[in-house]
């Protein structure tokens, strides 16, 4: 297994890694709503640096299927532990939250649930359906685990008709065994490709993925990963700086400059990605609604009238 030299870790963050503390009262009302409905958000569980900004705007990324993950990725702040049983009423609680927040775009993600036969796919589908029932015009983006590349699980999620299917590649191929030991680089690419195929073609669903930078990857490896994502049919891309959640997690090897992120964005667009968010504080769901123009081409067909 490859190793990253801990001596390379840079504890002092550069000046462009800045996060403003919340001042907008809407941040606190959003926080209160999430607490009131007993929901989890990846904003808090994964210590997202943009949660102040997003919550102040009245948006959040809901994390379903509990707050205990069956995997122990080296970059992730979500705790690894034996999960609790899935909550049957959680889909409706998420739907209620999107209604109270008056959202026009929602991101739904989940911990990995390798303890459940379908990896939590049915729970995803029920949440999508509950949200759409409460908010028929909402754009639904899902950020899913790999479901161990099971076609039946992927089909269950796709049949619920999310608008955007997001699964993160996370890092380059060489570093994958270290960064997410139970995942596989090729499997993630397969999941993204199959999602498009199972949806029925290029015009049925938008696929999206993200890569963290600063873990020791080379520029050549990044370019290869971008090419691999395009080959898998991915059109929406996020590139962000890896930030170490704690001393127990993988060290930061490099802090990538904003200018370098800008250059990677240009490269990605030249390769055919339709939408690219690239910057030090960019995360998978950061300004997710900005990608909505993609849906003009990729909205799922409406079901035929009975």
C-alpha positions as CSV (number, residue, x, y, z in Angstrom):
1,X,0.0,0.0,0.0
2,X,1.4,3.5,-0.9
3,X,2.3,5.8,1.9
4,X,2.3,9.6,2.2
5,X,5.2,11.0,4.2
6,X,3.7,12.6,7.3
7,X,6.7,15.0,7.4
8,X,5.3,16.6,4.3
9,X,2.2,17.6,6.1
10,X,1.8,21.4,6.3
11,X,0.0,22.4,9.4
12,X,-0.1,26.1,8.6
13,X,-2.8,26.9,6.2
14,X,-2.1,29.5,3.4
15,X,-3.9,32.8,3.4
16,X,-6.4,31.7,0.7
17,X,-7.9,29.1,3.0
18,X,-10.2,31.4,4.8
19,X,-13.7,30.7,6.2
20,X,-16.0,33.4,7.4
21,X,-18.0,32.7,10.6
22,X,-21.8,32.9,10.3
23,X,-23.5,36.2,10.9
24,X,-26.7,35.7,8.9
25,X,-29.6,34.7,11.2
26,X,-30.7,32.3,8.5
27,X,-27.7,30.1,9.4
28,X,-29.1,29.5,12.9
29,X,-32.6,29.0,11.7
30,X,-31.4,26.3,9.2
31,X,-29.4,24.7,12.0
32,X,-32.4,24.7,14.2
33,X,-34.6,23.1,11.5
34,X,-32.1,20.3,10.9
35,X,-32.0,19.7,14.7
36,X,-35.7,19.9,15.1
37,X,-36.3,17.2,12.4
38,X,-33.5,15.1,13.8
39,X,-31.6,15.0,10.5
40,X,-27.9,14.6,9.7
41,X,-26.1,16.8,7.2
42,X,-22.8,16.2,5.6
43,X,-22.2,19.9,6.2
44,X,-21.6,19.1,9.9
45,X,-20.6,15.5,9.9
46,X,-17.8,16.0,7.3
47,X,-16.8,19.4,8.7
48,X,-17.4,21.2,5.4
49,X,-15.7,24.6,5.4
50,X,-18.6,26.1,3.5
51,X,-21.4,25.2,5.9
52,X,-21.6,28.7,7.2
53,X,-22.1,30.1,3.7
54,X,-24.6,27.4,2.5
55,X,-26.7,27.4,5.7
56,X,-26.8,31.2,5.7
57,X,-28.3,30.8,2.2
58,X,-30.9,28.3,3.6
59,X,-29.4,25.3,1.8
60,X,-27.9,22.0,3.1
61,X,-26.8,18.6,2.0
62,X,-28.8,16.0,3.8
63,X,-27.0,12.8,4.9
64,X,-29.4,9.9,5.2
65,X,-29.0,6.4,6.5
66,X,-27.4,7.5,9.8
67,X,-24.2,9.1,10.8
68,X,-22.1,5.8,11.1
69,X,-20.2,4.6,8.1
70,X,-19.1,1.1,7.4
71,X,-15.9,2.3,5.7
72,X,-12.9,4.1,7.1
73,X,-11.6,6.4,4.4
74,X,-8.4,8.2,5.4
75,X,-9.8,11.6,4.5
76,X,-13.3,11.6,5.9
77,X,-14.5,13.0,9.2
78,X,-17.6,10.9,9.3
79,X,-17.2,8.3,12.1
80,X,-16.7,4.6,11.4
81,X,-18.9,2.3,13.5
82,X,-21.6,-0.4,13.4
83,X,-24.6,1.4,11.9
84,X,-28.0,1.6,13.5
85,X,-31.1,0.4,11.8
86,X,-32.4,2.6,8.9
87,X,-35.2,4.9,10.1
88,X,-38.4,4.4,8.1
89,X,-39.6,7.9,8.6
90,X,-36.3,9.6,7.6
91,X,-37.3,10.1,3.9
92,X,-40.4,12.1,5.0
93,X,-38.4,14.2,7.4
94,X,-35.9,15.1,4.7
95,X,-38.8,16.0,2.4
96,X,-40.3,18.2,5.2
97,X,-37.0,20.0,5.6
98,X,-36.8,20.8,1.9
99,X,-40.3,22.1,2.0
100,X,-39.7,24.3,5.1
101,X,-36.5,25.6,3.6
102,X,-38.3,26.3,0.3
103,X,-35.5,24.7,-1.7
104,X,-35.4,24.5,-5.5
105,X,-32.3,22.3,-5.4
106,X,-31.5,19.6,-2.8
107,X,-28.4,17.4,-2.4
108,X,-29.0,14.0,-0.7
109,X,-26.0,11.9,0.3
110,X,-25.4,9.0,2.6
111,X,-22.9,7.0,4.6
112,X,-21.7,3.7,3.1
113,X,-24.0,1.0,4.3
114,X,-22.2,-2.2,3.4
115,X,-24.2,-3.9,6.3
116,X,-27.4,-3.6,4.2
117,X,-28.0,-6.0,1.3
118,X,-28.7,-3.2,-1.2
119,X,-26.2,-0.7,0.3
120,X,-29.1,1.6,1.2
121,X,-30.3,2.0,-2.4
122,X,-34.0,1.6,-1.5
123,X,-33.7,4.1,1.3
124,X,-32.2,6.6,-1.3
125,X,-35.1,5.9,-3.7
126,X,-37.7,6.4,-1.0
127,X,-36.1,9.7,0.0
128,X,-36.0,10.9,-3.6
129,X,-39.7,10.0,-4.0
130,X,-40.7,11.7,-0.7
131,X,-38.9,14.9,-1.6
132,X,-40.4,15.0,-5.1
133,X,-43.9,14.4,-3.7
134,X,-43.6,17.4,-1.3
135,X,-41.7,19.5,-3.9
136,X,-42.7,18.5,-7.5
137,X,-40.5,21.2,-9.1
138,X,-37.3,20.7,-7.0
139,X,-34.1,19.6,-8.6
140,X,-32.8,16.5,-6.9
141,X,-29.1,15.7,-6.8
142,X,-27.8,12.6,-5.1
143,X,-24.2,11.9,-3.9
144,X,-24.0,8.1,-3.5
145,X,-21.5,5.5,-2.3
146,X,-20.5,2.9,-4.9
147,X,-23.1,0.2,-3.8
148,X,-20.2,-2.3,-4.5
149,X,-21.1,-1.7,-8.2
150,X,-24.3,-3.8,-7.9
151,X,-26.5,-3.1,-10.9
152,X,-29.7,-3.9,-9.0
153,X,-28.9,-1.2,-6.4
154,X,-27.9,1.3,-9.0
155,X,-31.1,0.6,-10.9
156,X,-33.2,1.1,-7.8
157,X,-31.8,4.6,-7.3
158,X,-31.9,5.5,-11.0
159,X,-35.6,4.4,-11.2
160,X,-36.4,7.0,-8.6
161,X,-35.4,9.6,-11.3
162,X,-32.9,11.9,-9.6
163,X,-31.8,14.7,-11.9
164,X,-28.1,14.6,-11.0
165,X,-26.2,11.4,-10.1
166,X,-23.0,12.2,-8.2
167,X,-20.3,9.8,-7.1
168,X,-16.9,11.0,-6.2
169,X,-13.7,9.6,-7.6
170,X,-12.0,11.4,-4.7
171,X,-8.4,11.0,-5.8
172,X,-6.1,9.7,-8.5
173,X,-5.7,6.0,-9.2
174,X,-2.3,5.6,-7.5
175,X,-3.5,7.1,-4.2
176,X,-6.9,5.3,-4.1
177,X,-5.8,2.4,-1.9
178,X,-4.5,4.8,0.7
179,X,-7.2,7.4,0.6
180,X,-10.2,5.0,0.5
181,X,-9.0,1.5,1.1
182,X,-12.3,-0.3,0.6
183,X,-13.2,1.5,-2.6
184,X,-11.6,1.0,-6.1
185,X,-10.8,3.5,-8.7
186,X,-12.1,1.5,-11.6
187,X,-15.2,0.6,-9.7
188,X,-16.1,4.2,-9.2
189,X,-15.6,4.9,-12.9
190,X,-17.8,1.9,-13.6
191,X,-20.6,3.1,-11.3
192,X,-20.6,6.5,-13.0
193,X,-20.8,4.9,-16.5
194,X,-23.5,2.4,-15.5
195,X,-25.6,5.1,-14.0
196,X,-25.8,6.9,-17.4
197,X,-26.4,3.6,-19.1
198,X,-29.2,2.4,-16.7
199,X,-30.9,5.8,-17.1
200,X,-31.3,5.1,-20.8
201,X,-28.8,7.4,-22.6
202,X,-27.0,10.7,-22.6
203,X,-30.2,12.8,-22.3
204,X,-31.7,11.1,-19.2
205,X,-29.4,12.1,-16.3
206,X,-26.5,14.3,-15.5
207,X,-23.5,12.6,-13.9
208,X,-21.1,14.4,-11.7
209,X,-17.9,13.6,-9.8
210,X,-15.3,15.3,-7.6
211,X,-11.6,15.0,-6.8
212,X,-9.6,16.3,-3.8
213,X,-6.2,17.8,-4.5
214,X,-3.3,18.1,-2.1
215,X,-2.7,14.5,-1.2
216,X,0.5,14.1,-3.2
217,X,-0.9,13.5,-6.7
218,X,1.0,14.7,-9.8
219,X,-0.5,17.0,-12.5
220,X,-0.1,14.1,-15.0
221,X,-2.2,11.9,-12.7
222,X,-4.9,14.6,-12.3
223,X,-5.1,14.9,-16.1
224,X,-5.4,11.1,-16.5
225,X,-8.3,11.1,-13.9
226,X,-10.1,13.9,-15.8
227,X,-9.8,11.8,-19.0
228,X,-11.1,8.7,-17.2
229,X,-14.1,10.6,-15.9
230,X,-14.9,12.0,-19.4
231,X,-14.6,8.4,-20.8
232,X,-17.2,7.4,-18.2
233,X,-19.5,10.1,-19.5
234,X,-19.2,12.5,-16.6
235,X,-20.0,16.1,-17.5
236,X,-20.1,17.9,-14.1
237,X,-16.9,18.2,-12.1
238,X,-15.7,19.6,-8.7
239,X,-12.1,20.1,-7.8
240,X,-11.2,21.1,-4.2
241,X,-8.4,21.2,-1.7
242,X,-8.2,18.3,0.8
243,X,-8.2,19.7,4.4
244,X,-7.2,17.3,7.2
245,X,-10.2,16.8,9.6
246,X,-7.9,15.7,12.5
247,X,-4.5,14.4,13.4
248,X,-5.8,10.9,12.8
249,X,-6.5,11.5,9.2
250,X,-4.2,11.7,6.2
251,X,-1.9,14.7,6.2
252,X,-2.0,17.5,3.6
253,X,1.0,17.2,1.3
254,X,0.4,20.3,-0.8
255,X,-1.8,23.4,-0.6
256,X,-2.9,24.1,-4.2
257,X,-2.9,27.7,-5.2
258,X,-6.1,29.4,-6.5
259,X,-4.3,30.1,-9.8
260,X,-3.6,26.3,-10.2
261,X,-7.3,25.5,-9.5
262,X,-8.2,28.1,-12.2
263,X,-5.9,26.4,-14.7
264,X,-7.3,23.0,-14.0
265,X,-10.8,24.4,-14.6
266,X,-9.7,25.6,-18.0
267,X,-8.2,22.2,-18.8
268,X,-11.3,20.4,-17.7
269,X,-13.6,22.6,-19.8
270,X,-11.4,22.0,-22.8
271,X,-11.8,18.3,-22.2
272,X,-15.6,18.6,-22.5
273,X,-16.9,18.9,-19.0
274,X,-20.0,21.1,-19.2
275,X,-19.7,22.6,-15.7
276,X,-16.6,22.8,-13.5
277,X,-16.3,24.2,-9.9
278,X,-12.6,24.4,-9.1
279,X,-11.1,26.1,-6.0
280,X,-9.5,25.6,-2.6
281,X,-12.8,25.5,-0.7
282,X,-14.9,23.8,-3.4
283,X,-16.7,20.7,-2.2
284,X,-19.1,18.2,-3.9
285,X,-22.3,20.2,-3.1
286,X,-20.8,23.7,-3.1
287,X,-23.1,26.0,-5.1
288,X,-24.7,22.8,-6.5
289,X,-27.6,24.7,-8.0
290,X,-25.2,26.6,-10.2
291,X,-25.1,23.4,-12.4
292,X,-28.8,23.6,-13.2
293,X,-28.3,24.6,-16.9
294,X,-27.0,21.0,-17.4
295,X,-30.6,19.8,-16.8
296,X,-31.9,21.5,-19.9
297,X,-30.3,18.6,-21.7
298,X,-30.5,15.9,-19.0
299,X,-33.8,16.1,-17.3
300,X,-35.5,12.7,-17.0
301,X,-38.6,12.0,-19.0
302,X,-41.8,12.6,-17.1
303,X,-43.9,9.5,-16.5
304,X,-46.8,9.0,-18.9
305,X,-50.2,10.0,-17.6
306,X,-52.3,7.2,-16.3
